[in-house]
Amino acid sequence: MLKKKVMQITEEQDQTLHRLHQVTRIPMNVLLREALDDLFIKYRHLLEEQPKRKERKR
């Protein structure tokens, strides 16, 4: 299931995304999802770490 998200990008990012879309004919939303997947791969090591639990004072 796809969910809508709102995000802000710079004018340069918008122009580059639009140019890439024109050259590849790949929809911009698909390009953005692919970019997110690449970002998740880059930071996979952080996502796989177990969150540290705060110890409670007694």
C-alpha positions as CSV (number, residue, x, y, z in Angstrom):
1,M,0.0,0.0,0.0
2,L,1.4,3.4,-1.0
3,K,1.1,6.3,1.4
4,K,1.3,10.0,0.6
5,K,4.0,12.1,2.2
6,V,4.8,15.8,1.8
7,M,8.4,16.9,1.5
8,Q,10.3,20.0,0.7
9,I,13.1,20.0,-1.8
10,T,15.4,22.7,-3.2
11,E,14.8,24.3,-6.5
12,E,17.9,22.7,-7.8
13,Q,16.7,19.2,-6.6
14,D,13.3,19.8,-8.3
15,Q,14.9,20.8,-11.6
16,T,17.3,17.8,-11.5
17,L,14.5,15.4,-10.7
18,H,12.4,16.8,-13.5
19,R,15.3,16.5,-16.0
20,L,16.0,12.9,-14.9
21,H,12.3,12.2,-15.4
22,Q,12.4,13.7,-18.9
23,V,15.4,11.7,-19.9
24,T,14.4,8.4,-18.4
25,R,10.6,8.7,-18.7
26,I,10.5,7.1,-15.2
27,P,7.8,8.8,-13.1
28,M,9.2,11.2,-10.4
29,N,7.5,9.3,-7.6
30,V,9.2,6.1,-8.7
31,L,12.6,7.9,-8.8
32,L,12.0,9.3,-5.3
33,R,11.1,5.8,-3.9
34,E,14.2,4.4,-5.5
35,A,16.3,7.2,-3.8
36,L,14.7,6.4,-0.5
37,D,15.6,2.7,-0.9
38,D,19.2,3.7,-1.6
39,L,19.2,5.8,1.5
40,F,17.9,3.0,3.6
41,I,20.7,0.7,2.3
42,K,23.3,3.4,3.1
43,Y,22.1,3.6,6.7
44,R,21.1,-0.1,7.2
45,H,23.7,-0.5,9.9
46,L,21.9,2.1,12.0
47,L,18.5,0.5,11.4
48,E,19.8,-2.9,12.5
49,E,21.2,-1.7,15.8
50,Q,19.2,-2.5,18.8
51,P,17.9,0.7,20.5
52,K,19.6,1.3,23.8
53,R,17.2,1.2,26.8
54,K,17.5,3.8,29.4
55,E,18.0,2.3,32.9
56,R,15.5,3.4,35.5
57,K,16.8,4.8,38.7
58,R,15.4,3.2,41.8
